[in-house]
Amino acid sequence: MAAAQYERPARFPTTRWSLLDLIRGGDGEATRQALGELLGRYLPALRAHLTRGRGLTPHDADDLIQDFVAGKILQRHLIAQADQELGKFRTFLLTALDRFLIDRFRRAGAKKRSPGDANLLTIGDRDLALETARPPSDVFDVAWGRSVLAEALDRMHRHCETSGRTDVWGVFQYRLVDPMLKGAQPVEYEPLVERFGLNSPAHASNVLMTAKRMFARTLRSVVAEYCRDDREIESEIEELRQILARSGD
């Protein structure tokens, strides 16, 4: 399983739970495609959890995820156990992966330790403190949050391109996106007026307000694809804000 395949998240599913229903319903090509689409949404965050949260090398993380998908998800039908009434699907998936990680290395024959070392696992020549390290879910949540943000930005960009509103995306990019993601200084309005054929700095400011509203709608539509109702959408958006604030984005 190549590391490159985790660089960008897959396109978000129509809805998370409708894909789960499809996966539970059969074993045909549509089911396999639905499973691939669903897992593609979460694999980058799971990989970040293993490499930055649990200390695995990228190669070991890829191998573990491949075995997890093959052994737990495909053969043991893990997805069928997910229940939207019991919590977030990403939490369900992360918990299952952590249990798989612990079982894998315990079965592989971790060195015998004193009772005081009971929470340590040996991975290669490294010790993994599963219960005393920084909560790895932080790493997972940040990777998940960034993937949501990236998807919303990508959708908005493509919409602006196809609808002939490159001015909206351009002003948004140079005033907000590049400073947020790249640490660039916000471009002043005057150069943007000239670049995008706007009437005045006030016009450029209004375009930015239009862009902000468009992004808010786009982000909401992305989040809505894996939520059940408006209340859960609002909760997820607020959680996303908190996650990205913690990560410094």
Protein Blocks (a to p, Z undefined) as FASTA:
>chain_A
ZZklmmpccdddfblklmmmmmmnmccfklmmmmmmmmmmmmmmmmmmmmmmnopafklm
mmmmmmmmmmmmmmnommlmpcfklocfklmmmmmmmmmmmmmmmmnopacddfklmmpc
cehjaccdfklmccfklmmmmmmmmmmmmmmmmmmmmmmmmnopamlmmmmmmmmmmmmm
nopacddfklmmmmnopabfklmmmmmmmmmmmmmmmmmmmmmmmcfbfklmmmmmmmmm
mmmmmnoZZ
